[in-house]
């Protein structure tokens, strides 16, 4: 994500410009992902619990 889009989505979250550049990048990206899910633009990822045998089969 480039800087203009980052600022745009941060402003959509109601953040001030000071907050945008004060919060860590990863935290802001998490909030943007939540906004996307809330607006129906993305599906929330569901984690599947693996059994030991399934996990060992992934190797």
Secondary structure, DSSP 4 states (H G I P E B T S, - for coil): --HHHHHHHHHHTT--HHHHHHS-HHHHHHHHHHHHHHTTSSPPP-PPPPPHHHHHHT-
